[in-house]
Amino acid sequence: MEFEADKVEAFKSIFQENQSKIALQEGCYGVQLLQDIHESNIFFTYSKWESQAHLDLYRETELFKGVWTQTKALFCNKPMAWSVQEIL
């Protein structure tokens, strides 16, 4: 996710306020915030879920909808997301 430079602290605050709530969602094994080492306004969230179904259920919650509404207002570019699986 790429944010306007003056919106970075607002995003970090939103994440901090909600990280533990997200991690407590059924099927979530944890969520982390990662920051690009070259571009300080680029972030990645990394979350592990028991299954795609659990992630999909979370995306239907009021928690997700509220966090996403606040977060997307801070973007300076379209966000990208991937669902991946461990293979090794």
N, C-alpha and C positions, 0 to 999 in steps of 0.2 A: 504494500500500500504506500502510495506516495502522497505526502501531505504538503500543504503550503507551509513554508518555514515558520511562520508565526502561529501555526496551529498545532505544532508538534507537542507542546506542553499540554494543551487541551486533550489531545489524543492519549497521551501517556496517563493523564489523570483518569480519563474514561476507562482505560484498560485496568489501571490499578484498582479502581472502585468495583470492577466487575470480574476480575480474574478468578477470585475464589468462588464466586457464584456460578461462573461457567464450569469450573472444575467440579462443582458439586452436582452437575446435571447427570442424570442417569446415563451410564455408559461412557462417561468422560474419564479418561485416565490422567488428564492434566492438560494445562494450556500454558504456553510460554510466549513471551514477546522477544523478538529478535530485531536488532537494528543493523542496517548496512554499515560497514566500517568506512566506506568512502563517501556516502551520501547520507547525512544525518537525518534527513527527512523521509527516508525510506525504511519501512518496517515490515516485518512478517510476523504473523501469529502462527504458532505451531501447536496444534492440539491433537491428542490421540484419543480415538473413539473405539469402543468395543466393536462397532459395526457401522456401516453406512446408514442403516436404519436409525441408530441412535443419534447420529449427526443430523439426519433429516428431521427427527422429532425435535431436537434442540432448535433447529431453524424455524420451527413453528411456534416457539414459546414467546411470551411477552418479553422475557429477558433479552433474547436475541433481537427481536424487533426494535426494542428500545435502544440497545447498544448500537445496532446497525444504523438506525436513524441518526443518532448523534455522530457516529463516526463518519458516515458517508458525506456529511455536510462539510467535513474538513479536508477532503481529498482535493488534490490538484490534477490528478490523472485517474483514469478508469482503473479500479482495482482488479486484480487477477486472483484466482483461487484454484487450487489443485487438490484432488483427493488422490493419495498415493498409498501404496502398500509396501511393507518391508519384504524384501526378497532374499536377503542373506542375513 
